[in-house]
Amino acid sequence: MNPQAAQQYLRTKVMTATPEQLQLMLYDGAIRFGDQARVALTAKKFEQSYELISRVQKIVLELTSTLRHDKASDLCGKLAAIYAFAYRKLIQANTSHEIEPLDEALELLRYQRETWTLLMQQLQKAKASAMAKTLDLPSPNARMEASISMQG
């Protein structure tokens, strides 16, 4: 795929994504750039690692800025602290050229991504259950989900 087509595809994907999907995309991007930065640090390609870690830092700042403290101040405060810790670790990795602080930040981001994925799955189940009630259909259950996952 040529770079212009890839850029257009990404733009379309972002513009049509739900807020939940955008959050997941941010986690995915941060982890991908972090993994690439780890490879660059290992190869002692410090300019490349700097650029990649800087991208992760920008994503962490975006994650921080999207917190809605007016909706869930306690949860947002805890997430802000996690993101601040990860950001400090990224700065440390960038300035010291050490892999360990980068790994610590990536571990947190991976954990947050997994948590977000589980939350999205629960949200989808709740939406499906609510939709089933409006259509007078039975709510999804484990047996139905197993049947669906076996089919495709």
Backbone as ProteinMPNN parsed JSONL, in Angstrom:
{"seq_chain_A": "MNPQAAQQYLRTKVMTATPEQLQLMLYDGAIRFGDQARVALTAKKFEQSYELISRVQKIVLELTSTLRHDKASDLCGKLAAIYAFAYRKLIQANTSHEIEPLDEALELLRYQRETWTLLMQQLQKAKASAMAKTLDLPSPNARMEASISMQG", "coords_chain_A": {"N_chain_A": [[0.856, -1.174, 0.0], [0.598, 2.179, -0.861], [2.093, 5.139, 0.615], [0.333, 7.389, 0.676], [-2.204, 6.249, 0.359], [-2.289, 4.656, 2.634], [-2.236, 6.634, 4.6], [-4.654, 7.925, 4.067], [-6.429, 5.834, 4.611], [-5.97, 5.493, 7.367], [-6.824, 8.011, 8.272], [-9.562, 7.897, 7.626], [-10.318, 5.74, 9.225], [-9.887, 6.801, 11.793], [-11.649, 8.992, 11.764], [-14.122, 7.737, 11.649], [-14.298, 6.245, 13.905], [-15.52, 5.225, 17.138], [-15.578, 6.981, 20.312], [-14.607, 5.164, 22.207], [-13.198, 3.343, 20.624], [-11.253, 5.05, 19.606], [-9.764, 5.601, 21.903], [-8.667, 3.067, 22.357], [-7.135, 2.868, 20.047], [-5.238, 4.821, 20.578], [-3.858, 3.661, 22.743], [-2.857, 1.401, 21.387], [-1.184, 2.609, 19.466], [0.7, 3.914, 21.117], [1.91, 1.728, 22.375], [2.924, 0.346, 20.16], [4.778, 2.257, 19.089], [6.409, 2.43, 21.329], [7.458, -0.169, 21.509], [8.932, -0.193, 19.137], [10.752, 1.804, 19.773], [12.127, 0.556, 21.802], [13.525, -1.424, 20.393], [15.145, 0.262, 18.859], [16.621, 1.524, 20.908], [18.021, -0.678, 21.917], [19.623, -1.218, 19.736], [21.207, 0.924, 19.874], [20.478, 3.211, 18.493], [20.044, 6.161, 18.985], [18.901, 8.599, 18.141], [16.7, 7.793, 16.634], [15.319, 6.334, 18.604], [14.741, 8.416, 20.344], [12.904, 9.951, 18.813], [10.795, 8.094, 18.565], [10.102, 7.524, 21.254], [9.317, 10.062, 21.961], [6.981, 10.25, 20.489], [5.408, 8.398, 21.843], [5.237, 9.746, 24.261], [3.695, 11.973, 23.477], [1.29, 10.724, 22.928], [0.615, 9.746, 25.456], [0.251, 12.178, 26.737], [-2.011, 13.006, 25.318], [-3.835, 11.036, 26.134], [-4.004, 11.76, 28.796], [-5.093, 14.327, 28.583], [-7.642, 13.788, 27.696], [-9.081, 12.863, 29.8], [-11.974, 12.975, 31.788], [-12.58, 14.706, 34.265], [-14.812, 15.828, 35.441], [-16.772, 13.919, 35.255], [-15.963, 11.512, 36.519], [-14.221, 11.931, 38.981], [-12.507, 10.686, 40.925], [-11.603, 8.291, 39.66], [-10.451, 9.416, 37.359], [-8.437, 10.913, 38.537], [-6.773, 8.889, 39.493], [-6.066, 7.627, 37.084], [-4.752, 9.77, 35.856], [-2.53, 9.965, 37.515], [-1.282, 7.523, 36.941], [-0.689, 7.894, 34.218], [1.012, 10.099, 34.45], [3.154, 8.964, 35.834], [4.012, 7.072, 33.927], [4.758, 8.843, 31.916], [6.912, 10.194, 33.121], [8.688, 8.034, 33.301], [9.124, 7.578, 30.602], [10.451, 9.94, 29.899], [12.753, 9.555, 31.42], [13.778, 7.256, 30.147], [14.309, 8.333, 27.662], [16.242, 10.286, 28.177], [18.295, 8.951, 29.498], [18.836, 6.812, 27.933], [18.104, 4.235, 28.608], [16.646, 1.001, 28.816], [15.03, -0.139, 30.767], [13.306, 1.834, 32.174], [11.643, 2.471, 30.019], [10.45, 0.005, 29.521], [8.965, -0.221, 31.882], [7.079, 1.841, 31.567], [5.789, 0.927, 29.258], [4.722, -1.464, 30.205], [2.757, -0.533, 31.965], [1.1, 0.813, 30.101], [0.3, -1.325, 28.505], [-1.164, -2.796, 30.362], [-3.213, -0.967, 30.906], [-4.376, -0.875, 28.38], [-5.347, -3.497, 28.128], [-7.203, -3.51, 30.21], [-8.945, -1.545, 29.249], [-9.885, -2.84, 26.945], [-11.307, -4.994, 28.076], [-13.279, -3.534, 29.382], [-14.578, -2.375, 27.186], [-15.65, -4.695, 26.029], [-17.478, -5.475, 27.998], [-19.183, -3.285, 27.86], [-20.187, -3.583, 25.259], [-21.632, -5.969, 25.591], [-23.569, -5.093, 27.409], [-24.888, -3.188, 25.837], [-25.866, -4.865, 23.807], [-27.591, -6.463, 25.305], [-29.439, -4.535, 26.176], [-30.469, -3.754, 23.71], [-31.615, -6.159, 22.893], [-33.724, -6.336, 24.682], [-35.366, -4.253, 23.816], [-36.136, -5.245, 21.413], [-37.48, -7.435, 22.13], [-36.084, -9.848, 22.391], [-34.178, -12.671, 23.608], [-31.697, -12.051, 26.131], [-28.147, -11.879, 25.473], [-26.156, -14.719, 26.307], [-23.686, -16.846, 27.893], [-23.693, -19.278, 26.507], [-24.76, -18.585, 24.021], [-22.773, -16.804, 23.152], [-20.582, -18.533, 22.969], [-21.432, -20.159, 20.91], [-21.561, -18.314, 18.819], [-18.862, -17.511, 18.656], [-17.678, -19.877, 17.844], [-18.597, -20.156, 15.297], [-17.429, -18.191, 13.8]], "CA_chain_A": [[0.0, 0.0, 0.0], [1.432, 3.373, -0.921], [1.952, 5.964, 1.832], [-0.851, 8.249, 0.638], [-3.374, 5.405, 0.602], [-2.246, 4.277, 4.052], [-2.604, 7.828, 5.372], [-6.095, 8.127, 3.864], [-7.101, 4.765, 5.343], [-5.888, 5.832, 8.79], [-7.678, 9.179, 8.508], [-10.944, 7.405, 7.601], [-10.5, 4.903, 10.416], [-9.979, 7.687, 12.959], [-12.846, 9.829, 11.664], [-15.332, 6.932, 11.814], [-14.193, 5.475, 15.149], [-16.214, 5.693, 18.334], [-14.611, 7.435, 21.328], [-13.988, 3.989, 22.83], [-12.219, 2.821, 19.669], [-10.145, 6.01, 19.549], [-8.938, 5.357, 23.09], [-7.928, 1.831, 22.09], [-6.138, 3.187, 19.024], [-4.157, 5.549, 21.246], [-3.053, 2.66, 23.452], [-2.15, 0.587, 20.393], [-0.107, 3.417, 18.896], [1.738, 4.117, 22.13], [2.622, 0.458, 22.572], [3.682, 0.07, 18.938], [5.941, 3.144, 19.05], [7.28, 2.055, 22.442], [8.182, -1.381, 21.111], [9.916, 0.215, 18.136], [11.785, 2.553, 20.494], [12.926, -0.444, 22.53], [14.433, -2.002, 19.396], [16.123, 1.302, 18.526], [17.53, 1.679, 22.056], [18.875, -1.865, 21.955], [20.585, -1.074, 18.642], [21.906, 2.18, 20.148], [20.054, 4.227, 17.535], [19.451, 7.06, 19.963], [18.05, 9.604, 17.502], [15.455, 7.109, 16.302], [14.61, 6.033, 19.852], [14.225, 9.698, 20.845], [11.697, 10.283, 18.048], [9.734, 7.141, 18.881], [9.666, 7.756, 22.64], [8.583, 11.337, 21.941], [5.629, 9.956, 19.994], [4.696, 7.771, 22.962], [4.956, 10.811, 25.22], [2.576, 12.764, 22.956], [0.072, 9.928, 23.1], [0.297, 9.745, 26.891], [-0.333, 13.498, 27.009], [-3.37, 12.986, 24.762], [-4.644, 10.23, 27.05], [-4.207, 12.569, 29.997], [-5.965, 15.465, 28.296], [-9.01, 13.346, 27.423], [-9.752, 12.463, 31.043], [-13.112, 13.842, 32.098], [-12.615, 14.781, 35.73], [-16.159, 16.205, 35.873], [-17.634, 12.731, 35.225], [-15.497, 10.523, 37.509], [-12.998, 12.591, 39.439], [-11.592, 9.748, 41.596], [-11.008, 7.436, 38.645], [-9.591, 10.251, 36.514], [-7.253, 11.252, 39.325], [-5.898, 7.705, 39.505], [-5.52, 7.467, 35.729], [-3.796, 10.86, 35.638], [-1.303, 9.595, 38.228], [-0.645, 6.447, 36.165], [-0.122, 8.496, 33.014], [2.146, 10.948, 34.854], [4.259, 8.056, 36.137], [4.489, 6.544, 32.643], [5.42, 9.958, 31.219], [8.232, 10.382, 33.76], [9.53, 6.902, 32.89], [9.499, 7.819, 29.205], [11.496, 10.977, 29.928], [13.96, 8.904, 31.922], [14.297, 6.378, 29.084], [14.807, 9.177, 26.575], [17.445, 11.031, 28.564], [19.368, 8.061, 29.953], [18.985, 5.736, 26.938], [17.944, 2.964, 29.31], [15.458, 0.252, 28.399], [14.183, -0.48, 31.919], [12.171, 2.746, 32.38], [10.73, 2.325, 28.882], [9.681, -1.214, 29.772], [8.003, 0.059, 32.943], [6.0, 2.63, 30.97], [5.054, 0.052, 28.343], [3.95, -2.415, 31.008], [1.556, 0.191, 32.402], [0.24, 1.063, 28.955], [-0.298, -2.604, 28.108], [-2.172, -3.122, 31.371], [-4.34, -0.064, 30.675], [-5.025, -1.308, 27.145], [-6.096, -4.718, 28.428], [-8.346, -3.087, 31.019], [-9.865, -0.843, 28.354], [-10.49, -3.859, 26.083], [-12.311, -5.688, 28.887], [-14.367, -2.587, 29.602], [-15.318, -2.277, 25.928], [-16.413, -5.933, 25.864], [-18.626, -5.393, 28.907], [-20.079, -2.27, 27.314], [-20.87, -4.185, 24.114], [-22.621, -6.915, 26.116], [-24.666, -4.323, 27.989], [-25.645, -2.612, 24.717], [-26.581, -5.965, 23.151], [-28.676, -6.851, 26.198], [-30.448, -3.477, 26.124], [-31.099, -3.831, 22.386], [-32.45, -7.363, 22.881], [-34.946, -6.038, 25.431], [-36.244, -3.409, 23.003], [-36.631, -6.07, 20.31], [-38.134, -8.587, 22.747], [-35.249, -11.023, 22.158], [-33.475, -13.055, 24.834], [-30.386, -11.427, 26.329], [-27.034, -12.774, 25.158], [-25.593, -15.432, 27.441], [-22.419, -17.518, 27.595], [-23.919, -20.319, 25.497], [-24.908, -17.905, 22.737], [-21.467, -16.268, 22.787], [-19.739, -19.657, 22.559], [-21.934, -20.574, 19.601], [-21.156, -17.293, 17.859], [-17.407, -17.526, 18.478], [-17.297, -21.1, 17.125], [-19.0, -20.017, 13.895], [-16.617, -17.242, 13.043]], "C_chain_A": [[0.898, 1.232, 0.0], [1.153, 4.274, 0.287], [0.708, 6.851, 1.839], [-2.125, 7.452, 0.913], [-3.44, 4.985, 2.062], [-2.682, 5.435, 4.928], [-4.106, 8.09, 5.262], [-6.908, 7.081, 4.632], [-7.117, 5.079, 6.839], [-6.811, 6.996, 9.124], [-9.156, 8.752, 8.562], [-11.248, 6.583, 8.842], [-10.691, 5.76, 11.663], [-11.287, 8.478, 12.934], [-14.137, 9.044, 11.893], [-15.35, 6.132, 13.122], [-15.036, 6.096, 16.256], [-15.173, 6.213, 19.322], [-13.882, 6.257, 21.997], [-12.903, 3.403, 21.923], [-11.019, 3.755, 19.543], [-9.192, 5.816, 20.732], [-8.072, 4.117, 22.886], [-6.834, 2.074, 21.049], [-4.963, 3.957, 19.622], [-3.25, 4.581, 22.009], [-2.227, 1.834, 22.47], [-0.961, 1.35, 19.798], [1.031, 3.615, 19.876], [2.57, 2.855, 22.315], [3.472, 0.13, 21.353], [4.934, 0.944, 18.855], [6.927, 2.815, 20.167], [8.095, 0.814, 22.124], [9.256, -1.059, 20.08], [11.066, 0.982, 18.797], [12.697, 1.606, 21.261], [13.948, -1.074, 21.595], [15.532, -0.999, 19.05], [17.116, 1.519, 19.672], [18.511, 0.516, 22.135], [19.97, -1.772, 20.898], [21.424, 0.208, 18.779], [21.676, 3.23, 19.059], [19.284, 5.282, 18.323], [18.567, 8.145, 19.333], [16.685, 9.005, 17.161], [14.653, 6.805, 17.566], [14.01, 7.302, 20.452], [12.916, 10.062, 20.148], [10.526, 9.383, 18.429], [9.206, 7.333, 20.302], [8.898, 9.072, 22.73], [7.161, 11.138, 21.441], [4.791, 9.309, 21.1], [4.314, 8.832, 23.988], [3.761, 11.654, 24.762], [1.256, 12.016, 23.136], [-0.346, 9.893, 24.562], [-0.291, 11.101, 27.287], [-1.764, 13.586, 26.482], [-4.304, 12.182, 25.662], [-4.975, 11.027, 28.307], [-5.214, 13.687, 29.733], [-7.412, 15.05, 28.019], [-9.75, 12.873, 28.667], [-10.842, 13.478, 31.375], [-13.328, 13.847, 33.611], [-14.001, 15.147, 36.256], [-17.1, 15.002, 35.939], [-17.262, 11.712, 36.31], [-14.158, 10.997, 38.057], [-12.017, 11.632, 40.114], [-10.87, 8.87, 40.591], [-10.039, 8.232, 37.765], [-8.323, 10.672, 37.248], [-6.261, 10.105, 39.349], [-5.264, 7.477, 38.136], [-4.483, 8.547, 35.431], [-2.47, 10.547, 36.324], [-0.546, 8.492, 37.481], [0.024, 7.027, 34.931], [1.082, 9.38, 33.341], [3.374, 10.091, 35.164], [4.867, 7.51, 34.849], [5.256, 7.628, 31.888], [6.813, 10.204, 31.792], [9.196, 9.263, 33.367], [9.994, 7.061, 31.439], [10.58, 8.893, 29.101], [12.82, 10.37, 30.378], [14.593, 8.015, 30.846], [14.919, 7.209, 27.967], [16.107, 9.876, 26.94], [18.608, 10.125, 28.95], [19.686, 6.943, 28.959], [18.95, 4.359, 27.588], [16.627, 2.317, 28.892], [14.497, 0.027, 29.563], [13.052, 0.518, 32.156], [11.157, 2.705, 31.233], [9.848, 1.101, 29.083], [8.626, -0.996, 30.862], [6.801, 0.84, 32.398], [5.144, 1.755, 30.056], [4.21, -0.97, 29.099], [2.656, -1.766, 31.502], [0.582, 0.411, 31.249], [-0.429, -0.217, 28.465], [-1.41, -3.014, 29.082], [-3.421, -2.259, 31.158], [-5.096, -0.454, 29.409], [-5.89, -2.542, 27.388], [-7.347, -4.388, 29.246], [-9.395, -2.412, 30.142], [-10.597, -1.833, 27.45], [-11.579, -4.611, 26.837], [-13.531, -4.802, 29.127], [-15.222, -2.44, 28.344], [-16.172, -3.523, 25.684], [-17.651, -5.92, 26.758], [-19.656, -4.387, 28.39], [-20.857, -2.827, 26.127], [-21.931, -5.18, 24.561], [-23.828, -6.178, 26.684], [-25.527, -3.7, 26.888], [-26.465, -3.686, 24.013], [-27.772, -6.4, 23.996], [-29.798, -5.817, 26.158], [-31.191, -3.512, 24.792], [-32.039, -5.037, 22.317], [-33.766, -7.11, 23.611], [-35.902, -5.189, 24.607], [-36.838, -4.193, 21.849], [-37.372, -7.303, 20.802], [-37.422, -9.891, 22.385], [-34.595, -11.429, 23.468], [-32.118, -12.355, 24.915], [-29.285, -12.4, 25.966], [-26.53, -13.457, 26.43], [-24.331, -16.162, 26.984], [-22.581, -18.56, 26.499], [-24.041, -19.706, 24.107], [-23.562, -17.386, 22.249], [-20.544, -17.378, 22.321], [-20.15, -20.133, 21.178], [-21.489, -19.592, 18.527], [-19.662, -17.358, 17.6], [-16.944, -18.775, 17.741], [-17.609, -20.965, 15.638], [-18.108, -19.046, 13.134], [-16.057, -16.256, 13.911]], "O_chain_A": [[1.85, 1.312, 0.776], [0.093, 4.176, 0.906], [0.094, 7.046, 2.887], [-3.018, 7.925, 1.617], [-4.516, 4.96, 2.66], [-3.418, 5.241, 5.896], [-4.753, 8.436, 6.251], [-7.939, 7.395, 5.226], [-8.149, 4.949, 7.498], [-7.502, 6.972, 10.142], [-9.903, 9.193, 9.435], [-12.316, 6.72, 9.439], [-11.555, 5.476, 12.492], [-11.954, 8.618, 13.96], [-15.146, 9.627, 12.292], [-16.316, 5.423, 13.405], [-15.238, 7.309, 16.309], [-13.99, 5.908, 19.174], [-12.695, 6.347, 22.31], [-11.83, 3.019, 22.389], [-9.888, 3.294, 19.389], [-7.972, 5.862, 20.575], [-6.883, 4.123, 23.206], [-5.731, 1.54, 21.168], [-3.819, 3.762, 19.212], [-2.026, 4.672, 21.928], [-1.04, 1.596, 22.695], [0.129, 0.799, 19.648], [2.2, 3.497, 19.508], [3.796, 2.919, 22.4], [4.612, -0.313, 21.49], [6.025, 0.442, 18.585], [8.14, 2.911, 19.977], [9.285, 0.75, 22.432], [10.363, -1.594, 20.143], [12.224, 0.817, 18.414], [13.903, 1.836, 21.354], [15.111, -1.24, 21.965], [16.705, -1.361, 18.958], [18.314, 1.679, 19.435], [19.698, 0.715, 22.393], [21.103, -2.193, 21.128], [22.239, 0.528, 17.913], [22.56, 4.028, 18.747], [18.053, 5.303, 18.332], [17.581, 8.562, 19.942], [15.648, 9.634, 17.374], [13.438, 7.001, 17.591], [12.908, 7.276, 21.001], [11.94, 10.434, 20.799], [9.401, 9.855, 18.596], [7.996, 7.306, 20.524], [7.936, 9.18, 23.491], [6.236, 11.791, 21.924], [3.615, 9.632, 21.271], [3.205, 8.82, 24.521], [2.909, 12.01, 25.576], [0.232, 12.617, 23.459], [-1.533, 9.999, 24.873], [-1.226, 11.162, 28.085], [-2.63, 14.175, 27.129], [-5.433, 12.599, 25.921], [-6.096, 10.968, 28.814], [-6.081, 13.959, 30.562], [-8.314, 15.883, 28.101], [-10.927, 12.519, 28.59], [-10.643, 14.687, 31.254], [-14.144, 13.098, 34.149], [-14.334, 14.816, 37.394], [-18.126, 15.066, 36.616], [-18.139, 11.122, 36.94], [-13.099, 10.522, 37.646], [-10.81, 11.748, 39.901], [-9.65, 8.72, 40.662], [-8.939, 7.768, 37.466], [-7.256, 10.775, 36.642], [-5.053, 10.316, 39.238], [-4.076, 7.171, 38.036], [-3.451, 8.267, 34.822], [-1.405, 10.833, 35.777], [0.682, 8.523, 37.398], [1.17, 6.695, 34.627], [2.059, 9.404, 32.592], [4.496, 10.447, 34.801], [6.088, 7.487, 34.693], [6.294, 7.35, 31.288], [7.774, 10.399, 31.048], [10.378, 9.51, 33.129], [11.126, 6.715, 31.1], [11.513, 8.767, 28.308], [13.871, 10.636, 29.794], [15.81, 8.029, 30.663], [15.94, 6.826, 27.397], [16.981, 10.04, 26.089], [19.77, 10.482, 28.754], [20.67, 6.22, 29.114], [19.663, 3.442, 27.181], [15.631, 2.997, 28.649], [13.282, 0.005, 29.366], [11.912, 0.087, 32.329], [9.959, 2.883, 31.451], [8.641, 1.152, 28.845], [7.52, -1.529, 30.771], [5.654, 0.539, 32.727], [3.916, 1.837, 30.082], [3.103, -1.3, 28.673], [1.591, -2.381, 31.459], [-0.624, 0.217, 31.406], [-1.59, -0.197, 28.057], [-2.457, -3.514, 28.671], [-4.545, -2.757, 31.221], [-6.324, -0.372, 29.37], [-7.023, -2.621, 26.913], [-8.421, -4.933, 28.993], [-10.589, -2.676, 30.278], [-11.795, -1.684, 27.212], [-12.659, -4.843, 26.294], [-14.67, -5.267, 29.08], [-16.449, -2.387, 28.427], [-17.294, -3.417, 25.188], [-18.738, -6.306, 26.329], [-20.861, -4.623, 28.479], [-22.055, -2.574, 25.998], [-23.014, -5.234, 23.978], [-24.97, -6.584, 26.469], [-26.754, -3.684, 26.992], [-27.621, -3.455, 23.66], [-28.845, -6.676, 23.46], [-30.974, -6.178, 26.111], [-32.407, -3.321, 24.753], [-33.128, -4.947, 21.75], [-34.809, -7.618, 23.199], [-37.116, -5.375, 24.682], [-37.915, -3.858, 21.356], [-37.837, -8.118, 20.005], [-38.062, -10.906, 22.11], [-34.469, -10.596, 24.365], [-31.476, -12.1, 23.895], [-29.447, -13.609, 26.125], [-26.484, -12.845, 27.497], [-23.959, -16.093, 25.812], [-21.7, -18.71, 25.652], [-23.499, -20.234, 23.136], [-23.239, -17.511, 21.068], [-19.792, -17.186, 21.365], [-19.294, -20.474, 20.362], [-21.083, -20.002, 17.44], [-19.231, -17.27, 16.45], [-15.911, -18.738, 17.072], [-16.952, -21.594, 14.809], [-18.059, -19.103, 11.906], [-15.339, -15.367, 13.454]]}, "name": "protein", "num_of_chains": 1, "seq": "MNPQAAQQYLRTKVMTATPEQLQLMLYDGAIRFGDQARVALTAKKFEQSYELISRVQKIVLELTSTLRHDKASDLCGKLAAIYAFAYRKLIQANTSHEIEPLDEALELLRYQRETWTLLMQQLQKAKASAMAKTLDLPSPNARMEASISMQG"}
